[in-house]
Every structure is written in C-alpha cells, then in structure tokens.
Amino acid sequence: MSQNIRHEEFMRLFLSCEPRIFAFIRSLVFSRADADDVLQETALVLWEKFDQFEHGTRFDRWAFRIAHFQVMYHRQKRARDRLRFSDTLLEQLGDDIVAESQHLEATQDALAHCLGELPAADHELIRQRYRGDTTNRDIARGTGRSESAISRALNRIYMKLMLCIEGTLARDGAHFRA
C-alpha cells in the first residue's frame, strides 16, 4: 500500500471515531488540556502502529485500547498528583464508556432505520422541527395548523419512534435506555 493511500485510510478511520475517542479519554482524565494532550499522543501512537492494525477489524476498538494505555501512561506521569483514582476504577470506567459508545451507535443506527420507516408526512414534520431553530409555533404558522396540533403530532411521532427503536434494539440483542 502506498504511503499516501495508507495515510488517507488512517485519517478516514481516525476522524470517524475521534470524537468518541476524545470522549473516552475525557471521561478518564480530569483536565481538558491533559485530555487534549492524551488525544494527541494517542493519535501519534495509532499512526505509528497503523501497520499493526488488522484490516477488516474494528478500528474504534483498537483505538480505544491504545487510548486506554495512553491514559494509563499519563496517569503514571501524574502519579504525584493528590487526587488519583485507582487503576481498577479507571479500567471499569473505560469498559463502561466503550460499552456505552457501542450502545449509542446501535441506538443511532436504530433511529436512522426507524426514521426511514415513518410515513412521508411524519418524516417531513420531524425534518421541519429539527431544522435550525424552528419551533412548533413556526411550523404551525407555516402549515396553518394549531400549535397544539403540531405538538400532539410530534408526540405521536416520538412515541412511534421510541417503540420502533426499542423493537429494533431488542431484535438486534441490545436494550433501549432512555
């Protein structure tokens, strides 16, 4: 693989999960500045070890593992700080965050599926409601319906979406958490 293609592939994979990697690091590192430093170090290690990444496996899981080691290394360097959490607690928090990230991804996939199942009019109402700073009142004015009718319609759609998401996650072996 040419260096340019390899670099492009790394950037595509890294940027697709960078916000989740940072959230993972930030949940384990108190200071935002320190978390930024750990993220930079993590990105550097990921790039240096990219040849070891097994293509076809989950890049995000590999990246979370390396980020975990970078957090642990950061903790060793900061060992003299007064406030320190145990390694066991940090390990548990890291595992919980990875699990939550996977659950969030499954929920987002289920939401995308359920939005696609909505009738066109319901889908359009949702699209209008979440476009910019649009309010129910704005939609009511634009459609000639009352604000309460728009609120009731949106509540009906929300319930339909929630039931669909719950069903989709249950079918796929995940659980819905409100």
N, C-alpha and C positions, 0 to 999 in steps of 0.2 A: 504494500500500500504506500503510495507516495506521501511525502511529509505533508503536503498541502491537503490532501484528502483526509489523512489521519487527523490533522488539526481541525478541519471542518467538522468531522464526525464527533470529535471530542467536544467542540464548542456547542454543537447541536444538542448532544446528550447532557452536558453540564448545564447549559442555560435552561433546559426544560425542567430541571429539578432544583436549580439554585435557590429559589425562594423557600422550598421545603427543607433544603439542607441548612439554610441560614436559620430558619425557624427552629430546627432541631438543635443547632449549636446555641442559639439564643436562649433556649429553654434550659440549657445546662451551664451557661456562662453568664454571670450576673451583669457585667458591664457590656454595654453595646459596643464600645470601642474595642474591648477584648474579643467580643464575638466577631466583629469585622476582621480583626487580625487572624482569628482562628479560621474564618472562612477563606481568607486569602491563602493561608498555609495549607488548608485542605485542598483548594483548587490547584496549588502548586504540586502537592503530593499526587493528586489524581492525574495530573498531566504527566508527571514523571513516571508514574506506574501504569499509564494507559495501555502500554504493551501487555501488561499482565491481565487486563480486563478481558473476560471471556465473552466474545461477541455472541449475541443470542440470549444472554442472561440479563437480569435487571440491573441497569446501570445505577438506579437510585439506591438499591440495597447495598451495592458495592460502595457507593459514595457515602452513604450513612455510616457504614462500618469504618471507613477511613476517617470520616469526620469525628466519630466516637474516639478513635485513637488520638486524633489531634486535640480533642478536648482533654483527654487524659494527660497528654504531654503538656498542654497548657497548665493544667492543674498541678503537675509536678513542678513546673517553673514557678508557680504561685504558692508553693507549699507553705511559705511563711505567713501568708495572709491569715488573719484571725478567723474569719468566717469561712469554714470549709465543710462541705457535705461529704459524707462517706462515699467511697467508690461504689459500694453496694447500692446506695440510694441513686447515684448518678447512672449506674447501669440500669436500674429499674426504670428511672425516668426516660432514659434513652430508648429502652424497649417499648415503653408506653407510647412515646412520641412516634416511633416508627409504626406501631400498630394503628395509632390514631390517624396518621398520614395515609396509611393504606385504606382505612375505613372512609376517610374523607374522599379519597379518589374513587372508591366504589360508589359512594353516595352521589358524587358529581356525575359519574357515568350513568347511574340510575336516573338522576334528574334529567340529563340530556335525553335519555330514552323516553322518559315519561312526557317531557315537553313535546317530543315528536309524535306522541300518541294523542295529543289534545286536538279537538276539532279546530279548524282554521280560525273561527271567531274567538275562541278562548285563547289560542296562541297569540293572536293579534292583540287582544286585551292585555295579556301579560307583557308583550313586547312594548306596547304603549306605556304601561305603568312603570316599566324599568328603563325607559329611555330618558336619559338625563335626569332632570329634577322634576319630572312630570308628577303631578298629584292626581288623586281621584277626582278632585274638583275640575282640573284641567281636562281630564278625559270626559267627564260629564258634559262640560261645555261643548267640547268638540263633537260629541255623539248625540247631543240632545236628550240624553238620559239623565235621571236624577243622580246626585252624588251617592245617595244611599243604595240605588240600584247597582251602581258600579261597585260599591263596597261589598254588597251581597254577592255579586257575580264573581268578584275576586276571591272572596272567602270560599265560595263553592269550588272554584278552580284550585285554590290552595289545598283544600281537603282532598280533592281528586288527585292532585299531585302527591300529597303525603301518602295516601293509600297506595298509589302506584309505586312510589319509591319503596315503601315497606314491603310490598309484594315482590318487587324486583330483587331487593336485597335478600329477602327470605328465600326466594327461588335460587339465588346465587350463593346461599350459605352465609350471608352476612346479616347483621342485625341493625335496625334503624335506631339511632339515638337522637332524640330531639334536643 
